[in-house]
Amino acid sequence: LAKSPTPLVYALKGIALQRSGKTEDALALCRETVERLSAAQDVDEHVINTLAIVFRATGNSNEATQAFAKAWSIRPELIELGHALFACHLRERAYADAQQLSLKVYKKVRKKRYLYWAITGLVLQADELGASDGHDS
């Protein structure tokens, strides 16, 4: 690690630690790696996806969402990060966040599919409100 301390190397080490039963060490390393993400050259879809594997495997999906959000704020031109963040929001049932994100992506690339994503977010929000009110849709 001393020769190539890249974020991907640390993320892969996090997977190795997690799979060898050293969950706390894996989480600490992955959290530190996310904290260090500050420059565009550090942010890569593969790095964030690898970190997310550890976070999800340890039951910390919200930290995967935070990692994708930070990465996308640094490199908003990587629409793939926006896709992954949208999926994270859906997994966490944060439908309003998913809707807002899809509108931001639409404004960047002007593709109709992202408007459909926003509509999906609205429908899911409505379904969730209906379910919490005791109404079936």
Long-range contacts (C-beta under 8 A, 24 or more apart in sequence): 7-33, 7-36, 7-37, 7-42, 7-44, 7-47, 8-44, 8-46, 8-47, 8-50, 11-47, 11-50, 11-51, 11-54, 12-50, 14-50, 14-51, 14-54, 15-50, 15-53, 15-54, 18-54, 18-57, 18-58, 23-58, 26-54, 26-58, 27-54, 27-55, 27-58, 27-60, 30-54, 30-55, 30-63, 31-63, 34-63, 34-66, 34-67, 34-70, 37-67, 37-70, 37-71, 37-74, 38-74, 39-74, 40-74, 40-75, 42-74, 43-71, 43-74, 43-75, 43-78, 43-81, 45-71, 45-78, 45-80, 45-81, 45-84, 47-71, 48-81, 48-84, 49-84, 52-84, 52-88, 61-88, 61-91, 61-92, 62-92, 64-88, 65-89, 65-91, 65-92, 65-94, 76-108, 77-108, 79-105, 79-108, 79-109, 86-117, 90-124, 93-124, 93-128, 95-121, 95-122, 95-124, 95-125, 95-128, 96-121, 96-125, 98-124, 99-125
